[in-house]
Amino acid sequence: MDPRARRSRRPLDLAAAAAFLAALAAPTADRLARPSAVRDVRHENRAPAPFPAPPRAALAVGGWSRGFERWFDDTHGLRDVLLGARNAALLAARLPPTPVLEPGDGGWIFFRGDLSFEAHRGTHPLLARRAAEWATALEERRAWLAERGVRFLFVVVPDKETVYAERLPDTWTPLGPGAFDLLLDELRARTGVEVLDLRPVLRAARAGDRPAVEDFLYFPRGTHWTLRGACAANEALVARLASSSPGLRAPECGSVDPVLGGVEGEDSWARWLYLESALRPVWVLVPAGTRVADVGAPPQGPGQSALSGAGDPSAPAVHLFHDSNGPFLHPFLSASVRRLRATWRASVDRALVAAERPDVVVLLRAERMLSLPPDPDVLDGLVPERADSTPRWSLAAGAARVEVLEAGQLEPTEGGTRWTSTAWSDRFVVDLTGLVAPGEGLGVDCELEGEGAGVLDLVPGVAGPDEWNGPGAVALRFQAGRLRESVAFPAGAPSGRLVVRVGPAGAWLFRRLEVRAWRAPAALQASSESGPTIRSK
């Protein structure tokens, strides 16, 4: 090569080498310059993998290296920047950034988890079975409340894809009846359950949308309805309640224009995708007469309960059991009723109902949850007494009965047993052979700690591909990183093994996981068709 040409290329070669070295050094520089909490997996609603303890034997080196790899993957420098750039590029190309999220028209994002996709298309093989299970559970709930003079109203919050179907990709085209339509057929055919279908109400309320300023009934990049959507639903709910309480009135949603608030109120997957720059201010709707300052705050997380209300003596007292859509509805319903007890729980807490004696119990559930088994009611004081007070088995002392599946790890530690999982598929199985005798019911006591909200799944019986949707499965949702529950499975339920799963992926500490047995008194004898009961500690 001509020496003059070589000299002319030298600056370019040096620049390329410098850029390459800078790229190699950038993650390390980022680790030194920014705290790990800025970039780690808490954005994904899971705890980061901990740095593994040093191996104590040569055979443990392989496990240590896998633990180190998980820790490094969760904490390496520029992790958030690189993932954000990747997700932005995928969304711009209308490609899914994760298996449970799918981009739609106009920058909208739709959720495919909880069988939402299959339930919307009507293709999941268990939808008809789920409809029958929900109808049976709701009718039993209605009958129990009716015996106590309490009206029961089941309210389904339509999924975003139901109300804004034109925003969906073509792959979401329905091929059969969805979960809600199947349930409506079951309820009308063989129950007396009163159900409120909000789909026509919300579709009509779309006339007030302002697309130019992102004022919709649902968050375009989230799963929940907005305050506008909740207010429209409240008008329909209060109108239904007025059938037994004449004169009951709801706040008028159109009496005050929406006010632009901050980005912190947006329900958006952008936070989980490391795309904070995509967050948008939300529209805050406070109709005249709601007296939000007077009615109090809604429950702030699963398991919590709050008491509020406008105090009108002529209005009914309502107990609202709700999912994460409930806090949006709370300020509007509170302004209409005499007393509102709102409990963030997916089923009815019968002990609370018996203690407070409301006029109406409303159960509010998202449409997509109808493709999963109904959550069991909480019976609290009605849970049968245990046959003995000594645990038949405990995780702390009986690891020999445990089989770990997938990539999870169980290890004794100070104060309990640490469970580390890398994905939702990680789980462990407890062999219950000989622990629960014929005629006894399986009891499980749990005390669990972690760094944030999570779900503990307990499934008695045989593990399988659909085990988490089985009729005996229990999902214990908890907030603020702590769970204390006692679960009593029915006598006669499968009890040869117990499958345990905790999510999201991360490190969790089992302070206590114990298996006991109980014999139900005659009044509470349960068959294998009955669901488990739960007592919160």
Salt bridges, closest charged atoms under 4 A:
ASP2 OD2 - ARG4 NH2 3.36
ASP13 OD1 - ARG9 NH2 3.78
ASP30 OD1 - ARG34 NE 2.60
ASP30 OD2 - ARG39 NH1 3.50
ASP40 OD2 - ARG42 NH1 2.23
GLU44 OE1 - ARG46 NE 3.22
GLU44 OE2 - ARG79 NH2 2.83
ASP74 OD1 - ARG46 NH2 3.18
ASP80 OD1 - ARG34 NH2 2.72
GLU102 OE1 - ARG112 NH1 2.75
ASP105 OD2 - ARG167 NH1 3.85
ASP114 OD2 - ARG368 NE 3.39
GLU133 OE2 - ARG129 NE 3.15
GLU133 OE1 - ARG130 NH1 2.91
GLU139 OE2 - ARG142 NH2 2.67
GLU140 OE1 - ARG350 NH2 2.42
GLU147 OE1 - ARG148 NH1 3.30
GLU166 OE2 - ARG206 NH2 2.65
ASP181 OD1 - ARG199 NH2 3.12
GLU186 OE1 - ARG190 NE 2.63
GLU194 OE2 - ARG151 NH2 2.71
GLU194 OE2 - ARG240 NH1 3.47
ASP197 OD2 - ARG199 NH2 2.94
ASP209 OD1 - ARG228 NH1 2.96
GLU214 OE1 - ARG221 NH2 2.84
ASP215 OD2 - ARG210 NE 3.01
ASP215 OD1 - ARG228 NH1 3.71
GLU266 OE2 - ARG221 NH2 2.98
ASP267 OD2 - HIS224 ND1 2.98
GLU276 OE2 - HIS43 NE2 3.50
ASP294 OD2 - ARG291 NE 3.92
ASP323 OD2 - ARG365 NH1 3.54
GLU356 OE2 - ARG341 NH2 2.65
ASP359 OD2 - ARG338 NH1 3.53
ASP375 OD1 - ARG365 NH2 3.51
ASP375 OD2 - ARG477 NH1 3.31
ASP377 OD1 - ARG141 NE 2.69
ASP377 OD2 - ARG350 NE 2.94
ASP388 OD2 - ARG392 NH2 3.17
GLU440 OE2 - ARG392 NH2 3.04
ASP445 OD2 - ARG386 NH2 2.81
ASP445 OD2 - ARG512 NH1 3.50
ASP445 OD2 - ARG516 NE 2.91
GLU447 OE2 - ARG482 NH2 2.99
GLU447 OE1 - ARG512 NE 3.82
GLU449 OE2 - ARG482 NH1 2.41
GLU449 OE2 - ARG511 NE 3.37
GLU451 OE1 - ARG42 NH2 3.18
ASP457 OD2 - ARG501 NH2 2.85
ASP466 OD2 - ARG130 NH2 3.87
GLU467 OE2 - ARG427 NE 3.03
GLU514 OE1 - ARG512 NH1 3.52
GLU514 OE1 - ARG516 NH2 2.79
